[in-house]
Amino acid sequence: MRNLKAICLLIPMLGCYAQLENPSILLTHNLCGGTTNCMPGGAMLGLLQVSGQNTFNLDFGNQPLLKPTSDLGPTTLKTAIALNSAEFDLQPQAGADFSGVTSVSLLAAINPPGTPGGDPCATASNCTVIADFDKTRDGAANQKLVLRSKGIDLINLINQTNHQLMLQIQASGNGPGSNWNADVSMDISVTSRANFP
């Protein structure tokens, strides 16, 4: 991570702290897992399957910083992951666009589904909307569809056993007129801070 900050304040009550931050990390996932157009054209949208599955996972790896809190000797390290924005970028295709899409929600599952391959958001309380698009609010989309972040700290949604964030995409309206594919991108920021006595 870049932008290491270590600041010792002169005011005794505030003490010292060290902070690691990266304000922009781009994570991208292809809906079809490649260059083929697997999404059916002109279809009414609902639960979008990603590579044939109801969900897809972002694997953060077994990183010691990727926990809400970590004890480091005399101090506690607190980490936060913010979603800056998310977007769908339609792969180049003549005449195709997202103008018929009325809404898109990007959800994070708190727990995996009861059965492998199942829908973790079938129980609404198990999923949290982390970003969304609303045509009325945001205007019609073209080849790029931008979702607004809900400002939720993603660190609390990462599974601490497998270190993955399980995501689902729900949409309404109509997809592009012919079979299509898109890249889903998430721009996140990571901040870890330790206060020293």
N, C-alpha and C positions, 0 to 999 in steps of 0.2 A: 504494500500500500504506500501511497505517496503522501506528501504533506504532513510529515511528522512534526508535531508541535510539542514542545516541552516548555512549560511556563511556570516559573516560580514567582508568585506575587509577593510584593513587599509587605502587604497588609497581613499581619500574623493570623488573623481570623480566617482568611481565605486559604492560606497554605499554598501548596504546590499541586500541580496536576500535569499529567502527560496525556497527549491526545494523538491518536492516529486517525486519519480520515482520507477517504477517497470520494470526492463529490460526484463522480460519474463513472459507472461501470456498465457497459452495454452487454446484455444477455439476449441472444437471438435463438429462436426455435422455428423450424419450418413446419407448417401444418401437415404437409404430406410426406415429410421426411426426405425430400429430394426435389427434383425438377418436374415431376409429373403433376398434372392437374387432377387431383383426386376428389376435390370438392365439387358436388353436382351443380351445374349451372341452373340459374333461375329458380332454385328451390326456396321454399319458405325456410327461414332459419330458426333454429332452436338450440339444442345442445350440440356444439360443434365437436366432431370427432377429430382428434389429432393423431395421425398415423394409425387410424382405426380404433383408437382408444378414447374413453370418456374423459380422461385426464392426461396431463403430461407433467413430468417432474423436472425441476431444476436442481441439479446436484451441486451443493456447495462444498462437498468434501469435508473431511474430518479436521476442521480448523479450530484451534483452541479459542480464537476470538469470536467464533460464531455461536455464542451463547449469550443470553440476556445479561448474565453476570458470571464472572470467573474470579476466584480468589487467587491473588498473586502476592504471597507473603503478607506484608502488613496492610495491603490495600485490596480493593475490589475493583475489577475492571468491568465497566458497563458498556455494552455494545448496542447500537441501534442501526437498523437497515431501513432506509426510506425509499419508496418507489417515487422517482421523480416524474416519470411518465411512461406510457406504454403505447405501442402503435402496431397497426397491421399495414404491411407494405405489399400490395398486390404484385405478383410477378408479372412482368411485361406481357400484355396480351391485347391485341387490337380490339378496341371498343368496350373493354371490360372495366367496370368501376364499382364502387361501393355505394352509389347514390341511392339504391333501394333499401339500404340497411337503416333501420330506425333506432336500434339500440344494441349495445354490446356490453356485457359485464365480464370482467376478469375476476374469478373467484379463487381464493386459497382455501384448501381443505384443512381443518384442524386435525382430523383423524382420517386414516385411509378407509375405504369402503369395507363393509363386513365381508364381502366376497371379492376375490381378485377380479379386476376388470369392471366392478360395479360402479354405481354412481355415488360418490361420497356426498354429493349435495342433494340427494334425494331427501335427506333430513336437513332442512334449511338451516337449522342452528349449527350444523357442522361445517358450514362454509361462510366465509367473509368476503364481501366484495372489496377488492383492493383498488380497482380502477374501473371507470365506465365511460361509455359514449352514449349521448342522447342526441338524436338528430334535431329535435326541437330546440334544445339548448345550444348545441355546437354547430348546427348547420349541416348540410349534406356533405358527405365525404366523397372523394374521387378515388384515385389510386392509393391514397394514403388515408388511413382512418386512425385518428389520435384519441386515446383514452385519457381521461383526467384521473389523477391519483386521488385516493380518498385519505391519504395521509396516515395510513396505518403502519405501525412498526412491524416489518416482516420478520424480525428476529424471533418473535413469539410464535410464529407460524411454521418455522422450520422444525421438522421432526428431528429431535435430538438423538435418535437411535440411528437412522440412516442418513441424516444430514441433508434431506431433500425437502423442497417446497413443492407440494402437490397443487397443481393449478387446473382450473376448468374454465371453458369459455362458453357463455350462453349469449344468444343473440336473437333478435327479432327483425322482421322485415324480409326482404328478398336479397339473396346473394347476387353476384354478377351473372349476366345472362348465359354465359357458356361455362363449361367446367373450368375451375380456377384453383389457384394455390397462392399462399401468402406467407411471408415471414412475420412472426410475432416477436417484437422487440420490447425489452424492458430496460429502462435506464434507472439504475439504483445508485444510492450513495450509502457508504458505510462509515460509521464513526465509532471509535472505541476510546473511552476515557477512563483514566485512573486518577483518583484523588489520593494524595499522600498526606499523612498526618504531619 
